[in-house]
Amino acid sequence: MGRGFDLEARLQSREERGLRRELAPVDRIGPTARRVPDPGADVPAFDANAEGLLVFATNDYLGLAGDDRLAEAAARIAHEFSTGAGASRLVVGDTFVHRDLEHALAKSKETKRALVFSSGYAANIGTITALAPDVVFSDELNHASIIDGCRLSDAEIKVYDHCSATDLRAAMDRRACESDEEESWLVVTDSVFSMDGDIAPLSTICSAAEHYGAWMMVDEAHATGVYDGGVVGQLGLEDRVHIQLGTLSKALGSQGGFVAGNETLIEYIANTARSFVFSTGLAPPAAGAAQEALRIAQMTDRPRTLQDRADHLRSGLKDLGFEVLGETHILPVLIGDRENAVALDEALRDRGVLAPAIRPPTVPEGMSRLRVAPTATHTSEQLDRCLDAFEAAGEEVGLR
Ligand code: PMP
């Protein structure tokens, strides 16, 4: 046995607990895609579906990841600058492509500055660990990259009930009684929650934070590009939120993450966030593509189209008798029982629709759901095909 690692046994255990996942390539990123056989495998990873699946499973909400304008921007920058940054931004990996994008992001967030990271994950862990708060108050459904940032930062973590400014305030009151006034406090929340499709009550959360002079950090990963200026911008909270964070990898169809805030914050993060300092700068073509996406999101009606698509699908699903959670472009269809959710997922795939089941441990027991994420590039006809598939699959599985 020795002192090594029995990875086969660990994988087997995950398999038995239903936690083993498979990498499965698709032939394109867009409203439709085909599972393709993995060239390295003896057998196809999935049955190739000749028609292609209708995909309601990406975070490419504006349908820009396959857009020619982004591809052209990326290609131009790859030719003019390089495909990779070649070094950390602080060494020689800093280019005007990064600066232009950061300028555009800061403008859209109405902040003085912004800083791009190689992913949203890196932005979250880098920012929270660099701040090194004494205490973090964190929504119970915050994304894993926030949770990991909090853990790595060594802060004392106080988890408050999902979207509850009341529970947050109660947690702050309790902490205030048992600690001194010198402690640094950070309140952190997603704006749009990816698995519930709901929006944090940012104004009341800001008020709770302000009562104690705590700093506010909002992760706008699922709102960036979807709402102009994010939810923070829509609510006019720019002056009350100290740290706005986002990703370039979802609605902006590229890769990377960013943090936006005042001059001192960004200067400090650029000097101390380890995932920024000790990591190669964002690839310039990714930065160029994201900037083009930001321009399209701001100058065209794509975000409006996305909302129309989501409204259409939401009311169609409700008419079929399904319970749809949240209020955004992400439509979680609540099923409850995990076996039923998996059965519906499979029955939908048989009908050419990919809307993945989300089960425990990602969501609580009894709250399994299908996460249906339309994009601005799904046609009305494709949405109707999706609804037809839900109707037939729901009947087959006995959920209607
Ligand atoms: N924050 C949230 C709320 C997310 O959902 C994600 C990605 N799922 C991230 C951060 C990480 O972003 P990225 O994919 O760019 O690493």
Boltz pocket constraint, residues with backbone or C-beta under 6 A from the ligand:
constraints:
  - pocket:
      binder: B
      contacts: [[A, 118], [A, 119], [A, 120], [A, 121], [A, 122], [A, 124], [A, 143], [A, 145], [A, 190], [A, 192], [A, 194], [A, 219], [A, 221], [A, 222], [A, 247], [A, 248], [A, 249], [A, 256], [A, 257]]
      max_distance: 6.0
